[in-house]
Amino acid sequence: MGRTVGRADTFEFQVRTLDLGIVHPTGYPLWLLLAKPFTWLPFGSPAWRVNLAAVAWGVLATGLLYGLLVALTGRRWPAALAALVWATRPTFWSQAIEAEVYTLHAVIVAGALWQMVWLLGRPQLETGVVRRGPIPLAAWLGLGLTNHLTTVFLLPPAGYLFLRHWLPAPNKGAVLRWLLPRLTAAFLLPLALYAYLPLRWQATNGEPMGFSRFIDWVVGGRFQGALQWRAWLADPARWQIVGRLFLAEWGWWGLLLALLGLGLLLWRRRDAAVLLLLTGAGFTFYCLNYLVPDLAVFLLPAQLVVAVGLGAALGLAADLVPAGWLTDGRQLVTGAALLLAGLAPFALAVPATWQAVDRSEADNFTAWGRQVLSLPLADGATILADSEKIAPLLYLQEAEGYRPDLNIMVLPDEAAYLNELHSRVSQGQTVYLARFLPRLEGIYHLRSLGPLTEVSPAPLMALPEDVARLDQAVGPLRLLGWREALRLPGDALGLTLFWRAEEPAGENLLIYARWAAEGYHSPPQPLTGQHPANNFYPTLAWDEGEIVPDYQQLSWPLGVTAAEIRVQVAVAPPFTPAAELAWLDVAVFDATDFALADGAAQVGAPLRIRLGAGALTSINLPQTARPGTEVGVLLGCEAVARLTVGWQTAAGAPAGEPVTITCDPAGGWQRLALAAPLDNGVYELWGRGDAARCGWLRPASDGCRLGTMTVAGAVVPAGATNFGDEIALLSLELPAMRLTPGGQLAVDVVWQGLAPLTADYTVFVQILDGDDQLIGQLDSWPLQGTFPTSQWTPGERVEDRYLVPVAADLTEGEYRLIIGWYLLGTPIQRLSVLDPAGAPVDDKVELGGLVYP
């Protein structure tokens, strides 16, 4: 479970639960009110306490699923095992460890289905008196709507239950007259919780919410454009997307078992099976038509129905054992063997899922926010942040009281950001950007304040006093000095460089930065350089004599043993070959400046290895790497006279050149830089030294296994375009080359993953006219946002279609299309197109020949 602030909706719930504020539509009043008591716990951070609410509801949902399965099958052990499998599905597990609404939604769905199954087995009429069984169900469904509006898809199965179980009664007229008013009241009464929204809106915003805004908030008006009710018919890709989500959770084996179990229920308990199928079909239909990136969480109720089918199949496996075997114990052994065989694929996947969803390790996200809010920000300034960087900033302000004078904002779209920016700057307010906004150069003067970008109507002409002076000429620019802006141990170091334009630049120049030491230098960061001021302010836009503070962030250096390490910078046009960059020393640091404190984010798996009088205590080792690339390893050790570290195959064959290190008697962290093996496969990292004991009471040996790493990477196919050694463009096709004003241009693309990807890249597709003016653009994650690149496997082919909207006011002429990838952040970083030698030559692929008319 996460201990610090999360991202996106998670952070919003963490912050707004503390003050009972307003979250995004549909408001989720039930979630906020139920989570509030968790904030009163006397231990843990505020974020951790709110996360604990999701854990509690995840446990409750799993328990309700168990009860539902017992009610359906009468089998306890199969029900318990199926509930356990459900709890370890990647999507549900990921939602059960951080503040989100979906585990509470699962409680509503599982609880409603259990009540429906229970009601199916109860007599509804006794001596002419109508039993009150369905009234709690109606109240439960109404309550569910105050947490998530998709609870509405439980109404069809509830209606089926009513039609099958109450209307056939001989005195159905009396039943309806007595029951319907009570059902209606029970259903509507919990909806009064939505009164929370106007009440808390007034309290937190100081103005009435208003009826139209209230209705729009409750129904999620801002999301209605993503709901396309004909998508299941018009877009065959939707079936592929939803099918892939089911397959990713269960695999073919799990889905086959679930189908078997649901078929069994249709045979044995038809009405109950119809309830389940109506539920699963309703939520699946919704996902077929809801065009959002995080579709997997909306599919969770349908996944719960799959879990019920799995439980029914496991119950069938237990039923297949002859009852007579019970007397000699064979039934228990055989039944257990069948159950374990059926569950083996799920059990084997648990460690990988655990590792994938684990949020327990502290990251530097909150530390980054603390350092940013500790910068000399102007009093009463505004920070316009993106949906990621708003999280630590607003959390620290609201939960821990950092800089209460600042206005920290996230807005719905680019137009809203630009309007807010222009308005506040015109009023004389200082505005900082923690997100990318285009086309500000030429209108404003831009400069870095650490990772933030200050937007000013006037240029900076005087150098701040706290700058380390340099005064070095670099082409048409002069580097006046630098200062340290941000330090995240084990993660990154940020420096602000102060440049001045000595004369108008004849071309755009990029800034490159790297580490250098005796016998070592890192690749430029980023590899292709960036525009000054967080990639916002091209040098062509500078005034003569203007001073431009420029923030450069470098990843923490690993594998450097020199006493000193330097930061170097270079200035050059875009896509200058690395060998042609002229590097200038800027700052020198003592190697001890980069020692990691205990608890730094890099510390990974614990080790319990003795080597003579010394010990190895922990290791941080990447899970995956490309063949032949440099792998940074962090090793915690103490008093080790000599340790040789190297790769070997599972069969024990050496792979690559080992390195030898010693460890200080006082203990500390050793950084190693190892070359990954050249062939794909799983490799073990071994440490070899005298009298090694690989665990408590283990015999002495010549070495111990420190960890494993998967080397995976695909060869770039002939004729493909290589984006950063990470993604290959295999084909690019346009079914039509003629543009339609106000229409769409279809672009068919085939991608291939070249390496294990940890980042979620965004693909951009743009249509440009002869003057480089944008007349069409689409930015999206692959497969309509549902298949982020971090889920790709090396060598996997991804076929995708992009429908690029075209401007309505086209003029006659030729147009061209460009396509590429970027990592959304501040600054935005595009993946470079690499030539066969691995040198960056561009950041996009261009296709001409588009025409109008």
N, C-alpha and C positions, 0 to 999 in steps of 0.2 A: 504494500500500500504506500502511496506517495506521502511523504512527510512535509513537503513544501508546496508552494503554489503550483497549480497545473496550468494547462493551456486552454484557450478558447472557452467553451461553456463551463468547463470545470472551474477555472479561476473565477468566473462570474458567480457561480453558485457559492464558492468559498467566500467571496467578498460580501455578496448580498445576503447570505444567511446571517452574517454577523450583525447587520443592522436592520434585518427584515426589510430589505429594499426591493426594488423591482428588477427582475431579470427579463431577458428577451421574450418575445411572444412564444408561447401562449401564456406566459406568466407563472405557471407551475405553483400555485399557492399551496397545494397540499404538500409538495416536496419541501418548500421553504419552512412551513410551519412544523412539519415533523422533524426536520433537520435541526431546527433552532435549539432544542434541548441538548443536543450533542455539543454545542458550543459552550455549555456551562461546565463541561468536564474540567477538573482541576489540573489536568496534565496534557502534554502534547501541544504542538503549535495550533493556532486557529485553523489553518488549512488541514492539518491532520485530523482534527476533531470532526470537521465537516465531512471529510473523506470517510470517516468511520461510519457515518450514517449509511452510505452506499454499501459498505461491507455488511452492516446489519440487515439491510433489505435483501442483499444477495443471499445471505444465509437463510432468511425467512422464505424467499422465493424457492430455494432449493428444498426446504422442508415442506412447503406446500406442494411442490411437484411430487415429492415422495408420497405424501398423503393421497394425492390424486391417483397415483399409480397403484397404491394399495387398494383404493376404492374400486379401481378398474379390474385389477388382476387377482387381488387377494394374496399376492406374493410379496413378502417383505424384503427378502434379500435381493431379488431382481430389481425391485423398486428402488432400494437404496443404491445399488450399483448404477442404475440408469440415472438417478439424480446426481450421483457423483460425477458421472461422465458429462452430464449437462453443465455442472458447475465448473468443469475444466475446459469447456469450449472457449476458444480464443476470444470471441467477441464478448460473451457474457462475463468471463473472467476479467477482461480489461475494463469493463464497466462497473465491476463490483469492487474496485479498489480505488476509485476516485469519485469525486462529487459529480454525479450525473443522475438523470431521472430514470434510466432504463431498468435498473434493478427494482425500483419501486413499481415501475410499470409491469415487470415480470411478476411481482407479488400480486398485482391486480388481476393479471391474466390467469395465473395459476390458481388463485383463490376463486375466481369466477368459474373456471372450469370444474374445480372440485365441487363447488356448490351445485352446479348443474348436474354433474354425475350423481351426487348425493340425492338430489331431488328426483332424478329418474327412478331411484329405487324406493321412493316413499309413496304411500297411498295419499292422495291429495284430498279425498272426501271421506269423512267419517260421520255417519248419521246425519248427512245434510249440512254439516258445518264445514265451511271452507278452511282448510289449514293455511297457516300464514307462511309457509315455506318460501315462496318466491319473493316475499317482501324484503328480506335481508339481501337477496341477490340484486334486486333493483337498486337498493341503497348503495351496495358495493359498486355497481356499475356507474352510478352517478358520482360516487367518490372518485372512481378511476378517471373520469373526465376532467377532474380538477388537477390531475397530475399530467395526463397526456391525452390529447384529443383522439388519438387512434384507438382509444378504448371503444369508440363507436363501432368498431368492427367486431365487438363482442355482442352487439345487439342482434345480428342475424341468428347466431346460435341460440341466444336467449329466446328470440321469437320462435324458433323451431321447437324449443323445449315447451313453450307455452302452447303452441298449436297441437303438439303431440300429446301433451300430458293433461291439459286442463279443458280445452274445448270439446273433446269427445265425451266429457261428463254428461250424464242424463239431464242434469239441471244446470247446464252451462249458462243460461240466462242469469240465474241467481249468482253463479260464480263470477260472471263478468261484472254484475252490478256491485258486488261486494269488493271484488279484488282490484278492478282497474283503477278506481280512485286512489286506493291505498298504494298500489304500485307506482302510480304517477307521482304521488306526494313523496314516496320514499326515494324515487329517482331524482326528483327535482330538488329536494331539500339539501343534499350535499353541495349542489351547485352554488349555494349561497356563499361558499368559501371564496368564490370569485370577487366578493365584496372586498377582499384583501387588496385587490389592485387599486381601486380608486382611493381607498383609505390610505394606503402606504404611498401612493403617488403624491397625494396632497402633502403627506408628512415629509417626504424626501425631496420633492421638487418645488414645493411652495406654491403650487398652482393646482386647480382642479384638473382631473384627467379628462373629463368630458365624455359624453355618451358615445360619440362616433369613434373616438380614439379607444375607448374601452372595448367596444365591439370588435374593432379591427385588431386589437391586441389579443383578445380571447380566441378569435378564429385564425390568428396567424396570417393576417392579410399580406404582410410583406413576403410571405413564402408561397403565396398562391400561384405565382408565375411558374414555380417549379413543379406544380401539380398539373400534369397533362393527361387527362383521363382517357385519351385515345392512343397514348404511347404504346400500350400493349398490342395494339393493332398496327399502328403506323411505323413502329421502329422495332424490327426483329432483334436488334442488338440488346434490347431490354431483357429479353428472355435469356440471352447468353450471360448478361451481367448478373441477373438474379440467380441463375443456375450455378454460376461460378461461386457465388457467395454461399449457397448451400453446400457445394462440394468442398469449399475451403474449410468449413466447420466440421464436416462429418466424414469426408472421403466417400469413395464408392461403397466400401463395406458398410459404413454406418447408415448410408441412405438405403441400401438394400435391406438391412435389418429393420429399419424403420418402416419401409413399405410392407415387409412381411408382417410386422406387428400391427400396423393399421389394418391390413387385410384380415388378420386374425380377429381384430376387434369388430370389423364389419360382419364377420361370420357369427361371433359369439354375442356381441353387444352392439347391435346395429345403431340404435339411437345415440349411444355414447360416441360411437365412431363418427356419425354424421355431425355431431356437435364439434368434434375435434377437426374434422375436415373443413367445415364451414369457417372455423376460426383460422386455420392455417391458410385457406384459400383467400380469405378476406385480407389478411395482412400481406400475403404475397402479392395480391392484386394491387394493393396500395403501393408496394415497392416497385412493381412494374411500371407505375405511372408517376412516381415521385423522383424527379431528376435532381438528386443531390449527391455530393461526394460520399458522405458518411451513411450510405444506405444500409450497411450491415446492422447498425443498431436498431433501425426501424423494422428489420426482419426478425428480431429476437423472439417475438411471440410465435411466429411460424416455426422458428427453430425449437421452441419449447414443445410444439406439437410433434416435431420429429423426435424429440427426447421421449415423449410419451409412446410413440411407436416403437422406439428402441426398447423401452421398458417392457412393453407387451411382448416383443420378440424374445427378450431374456426370460420372461415368465413362461413362454412357450417352451424354451429350451429346458427349463426346470421341469415342466409338465411331461416332457418326453421320457423322463426316467420312470420306469415301471415302479408302481407303488410298493410292490413286494420286495424291492431291493432295500427298502428302509430298514428291515429287520437285521440285515447283515452289514449295514453301513455303506453298501455300494451306491445307494442313491445319493448320499451326501457327496461322496467322492466324484461320482460321475457328473452329478449336477454342477458341482463346483468346477470341474474340468471344462464342461461345456460353457459355463458362464465366463470363466477366465479366458478361454479361447476366443470367445466372441468379443471380449473387451481388450484383448492384447493390443490391437492397433491404437486404441485410445490411451492405454496406459503408457505405451512407448512414446507417445507424443507429448506427455505431460511435462517432462523436463524442458523441452524446447519451448513449449507454450509458456511455462513459468518464466524462463529467461526472457522471452519476448515481451511479456506484459509487466514484468517486475518494475515497480516504481519506488522501491524502498531506498535505493541509493540516492543520496543527496546529489543534485547536480549544481551547476554554477548559475542557474537561471535566476534564483533569488539573489545570489551574491552579485550578479551583474546589475540587477535592479538597485541594490543598495549603493553600489559604486556610482551608478548614473545619477541617483538622487543626491549623492554627496558632491557632485560637481558644482561649480559656482554658477548655478542657474539663477537668472534674474528673478527678483521677487514678483510674485503674481503672474509669472509667465504661463504660457499654454504649451503643453506637449501633445502633438497630434500623433498618435501611435497606431500601428497596425494591430491586427487581432492577436498576434503573438506577443509583441513587446508591451502591450497594455497590461498583460497579466502581472508580471512582477512589480511594475510601477504602481498600478492602482492598488494591488494587494498590500504593498508596503505602506502606501499612504493611508489606506482605510484600516488595515489591521494593526499596523505597528506605528502609525503616526508620523511617518516620514513626510516632510515638506507639505504640510496641509495647505499652504498658500498657492500651490500649483493647480492649474486646471489640466487634468490628464484626461484625454478624450479619445474615443474610438468612434468612427462614423461609418454609415452604411456603404458609401461608394465614393469614388474619386471626385465626383462633382461636389459632394457635400464637404469633402476635405478642402477643396480649392475655395469654395465659398467661405468656409470658416477661416481659412488662412487669410484671404484678402480682407475680410471684415476686421479681423483682430489686428493685422499689421496696419491697416488704415487708421485704427484707433490708437496707434502708438504702443501696442502691447508686443512684448517679445514672444516670438513663436519658435518652438523647436520641433523638428520632425523626427519621429522614430519610425518612419515608414517612407517608402519611395513615392514621390509625386513628380510627374514629368513636366517638362517645359517651364521650369521656374527661372532658369538662367535667361538673362536679358531683361527680365522683369524685376528681379530682386538680386541682391548680393548674398551669396551663400557661404557659410563657413562652419567647420566642425567645432562642436564642443563635446569632445569625446565621441562616442558613437551617435550622438544626436547632431542634427544639422540645424543651425540657426538661420532663419530667414530674415533678412534685414533690407530696408529700403536704401541704406547707405553703405558704402564700402568701409572696411576696416583699414585705417591708415597708420595706426600706431601699434607697435609691438608690445604685448603685455609684459609686465615687469618680471614675472616668475618663469621666464623662458630661458633655457640654457642656450647661450648665443653660439652661432656657428659662422654665419655670413659667408656662404660658399656659392659661387656661380655654377649653375647647371643649365647650360644652354641659355635660352632667353629668360629662364627663371633664376631666382636667387633664394637659396635655403637660408633663412635668417636664424633658425634655432628649432628647438624641440622641447617638449615636456611630456612626462609620463601621465597618461590619462586614466588608465584602468589596468588592474592586475588581478587575474583570476588564476590562482595557483593550480598548476596541472592542466590549464585550459588555454589561456591566451594572455598576451601582453598587448596593451594598446598605447601607442605613442601619437601625439599630435605634432605634426611638422608645420612650420610656419614659412610659407612661400610668398615671394613678391614677384610680380611681373615687372621686369626691368624695361621691357619693350613689348609692344603687341605681338602675341604669338601668331606665327604664320600658319600654324596647324594645331590640331588638338594633340596634346601630349598627355600621356598616362604616367601614373606614379607606380613604381614597382618597389617592393620591400622584401628583405630576406634576412635570415640569420647568417652570420659568418664567424668562423673560429679557425684556429690553426688546423689545417687539414680537413676542414668541413665548411660546407655552405648548404643551406636549405634551398629548395626551389623557390622562385618568386611567389609571394602570397599577396593577391591571387596570381595564378600563373600568367594571366594575360594583362596584369596591371588593372588600374581603375582610374577614373577621373577623380580629381581632388574633391575634397569636402564630401566624403562618403559616396563618391560616384555621382554627385549631383551637379558639379560645377566645371564644365569643360573649360580649358585654358583659353579658348577663343572668346569666351564671354567675359574675361577679366578686364578690369580697367587698368590702365598703366599706373603703376605705383601701388595698386591694391594689395593688401596683405591677406592671404587666404590660409587660415588654419585648416589642416588636412589630417584627418584621423586615419591611422594605419594600424590594423590589428593583426598580430602574428601569432600563430599557434605556438604553444609552449614547446621549446626545443627538447628533443629526446636524443640520447646517444652521443652527447657532447662531453668529452672528458677534459677539454682545455680549461685552463684557469680563468680565461676571459672569453666572453662571447659578445659579438658586436651586432648592431643593427645597421644594415646598409640599405641605401635607396638608389634608384636609378630613374631617369626621366627619358622617355622615348615615345615615338609614335606607336599607335596600335599595331600589334602583331609583329613587333620587332623580334627577331630571333634572340633567344636567351644569350647566345654566345656574343652578341653584338651590344649587349647592355653594358654601360659604363657605370660601375658601382662606386658609391661614395659612402665612407664611414660616417655614421651619425652619432651613435651612442654606444658606449662600452659598459658592459655589466660584468660584475664578478660572478663566477659560476655558482657561488653559494646563494646568490639572489634567487636562484631557481630551485632551491631545495623545497620539497613539498612538506607542508605541515601534516601532522596526523589528521586523518579524516578528510584529506583532499579527495576530490571527486575521482581521481585516477585509481585510487586503491581498490583492488578487485578481490579475487578469490583468496581466502586464507590458505597458508601453507603451514605444515607442522613437520619441518624437515630439519634434522640435525646434521651438521657437517663438522666432525671433531668438536671443538669448543664453540663453534659458531652455529648459526641457524638461518633458515629461510622462512620468512613469516607471511609473505603475501606476494601475489603477482597480478598484474593487469596485462592481459593478453587479448588482442583483437580476436573476434570469432572467425573472421574471414579476411582474406587478402587476395590480391591479384598475383599471378605467377611472377616471380622475380622482383616484386616491388619491395620497398623498404618497410619493415614492420617495427614499430616502436613498442618496446616492452619495458614495463616498470616493475622492478623486483625489490621487495623489502627484505633486507638481510642485515646480519650483524656478525662481526668477528669471523668472517670466512677468509682464510688465507688464500685460497685459490679455487675458483669455480669455473668450469668450462660449460658453456651453454650452447646447444645446437639442436637442429631438427633431425628427426629420424622418422622413417615410415613405421606403420604398425608392425611390420615384420622385423624391425630393428635395424634396417639399413640406413646409414647416414645420408642426409640430404642437405647439401650446402655446407658452407664454411662456418664452423663454430667460432664463438668469441670467448675470451677468458677475462674474468674480472676478479677483483678482491673487494671485500666489504670492510668498512671501518669498524673497529671494535665497539664504538659507541652506537652503531646501528644507523640505518638511514635507507634512503631510496637510491637504487642504481638504475640508470637509464641505459638500455641497450638498443642498438639499431641492428637488426638482423635482416638479411635478404630472404624473402620468402622462397621456398623451393620453386623450381621452374615448371613442374608438372602439377596438374590438378590432382586433388586428393586430400585425404585427412592426414595430418602430420602431428606428431607428438614433439613437444619441446622438453628436452631433458637437460638436467643439470648434473654434472659429474664432478665429484671431488672425493677426497679421502674419507673413509669411514662414514659414508652417508647412511643415515637412518631415515627412512621415508615415512615414518609415522610412529606412534607410541608403541613400544615393545616390538618394533620391527627389527629384524636382523640387519647388521651392517652390510652395505653393498657399495658398488662403485658409482652409483648414480640413482636419481629419482626422476620420475615424470613430473614436470611442472604444469603441464596443461596441453590442450590440443587446439589446433586451428585448421580450418578448412581453406585450402587453396583452390579457388575457382575463378575461371575466367574464360571467355570465349574468344576465339580468334576472329578478327574482323573479316567478314566474308569479302571476297573479291568484288569490287565495284560498289561496296557500301561506303557510306559516309560515317566517319568515326567522330562521335561527340565525346571528347574528353576521356577516351578509353573506358567509357561507362555505358554508352548507348550507341548502337549502330542504326542508321537509317538504311533499310534494305530496299525500299521502293517508295516512290512518291508519284501518284497518279491523279489526274484531274479528269473526271468523266466528261466535263464540258469546259471549253476554254473561253466561252462567251459569257460576259457578266450581265446580270439582270439588275437594274436599279431597284433597290429596296428588297432584293431577293437574297438568295444564299448561294455560296459557292461550295460544292462538295469537294473535299480533299481526302483521298484514300491513301493511307500510310501503313507501312509495315516496319515496326521497330524490332530490335533484338537487344536484350540485356547482355552486356559484355562482362560484367563484374557484379559481385554482391553489392547492392546499392543500399546505403543507410539513409539517404536523403530522399525527400519527395520532390522531384523536379516538376516544373510546370512547362508544358509545351505551348509555344506561341505560334500562331499562324496569322500573318498580316498580308494585306493587299495594298500595294503602293502604286501611286501614279508616277508619271515621268518627273515630277518635282519632289519625289519622296514624301508626298503627303499621304497620310493614312486614310484609306477609304473603306477598309474592312479589317476587323481584328477579332480573334478568338484566343483566349487563354484558358487552359483547362488541364487538369490531370487526365491521364489516359482513361479511355472507356467511360466517357462522360463523368469523370471524376471519381470513379469507383475502384480503380485499380492503380493506386499510387506506386511509383517506381520502387519504393522500399519493399514492396511485396514481390517484385520480379525475381526470378532466378536466372543465373547466368546461362545464356544460350536460348532462353525462352523468346519465342516470337509473339509479338503483340500486334494484331491487326486492328486498326482504328480508323474511324471516319470522323472528320471535322466538318461541320456545316458553318461556314464563315459568313456572318451577315454583311451585306454589301450596302454602302450608302445609297440613298435615294437620288442624290443629285450628281450623277455621273456625267462627265463630258466625253465626247468622242475621243478615242485614242487607245494606246496600248498601256497595259498594266503588267505588274509582275507580282509574284507571290514569294514571301520569305517564310521560313520555318526554322525553329530551333528550340532550345531548352534553356530555362533559367531556374535558379533557386531563389524563391521569394524571400526577401529579407532586406536588411539595410546595411550595405548596399545590395541591390539585386545583382546576382552573379550569373552570367550566361555560361553555359558549357561551350568550350571552344571546339571548333572543328580542327582536327589534327591531320597533318599530312602523314605519309607512310613512315617518316622518321620520328613521328611523335611531336613535331613542332606545331604550335597553334598558327593557323593561317586565316581563320575567320571565326565568327560566332553564329553563323546561320547558313542555310542552304537557300539558294535563290532559283526560282523558275520563272522564266518570262513567257511571253506569247499570249497572255490574257488580253482580250479586246472588248471594246464596246463601241458601236453596237455590233 
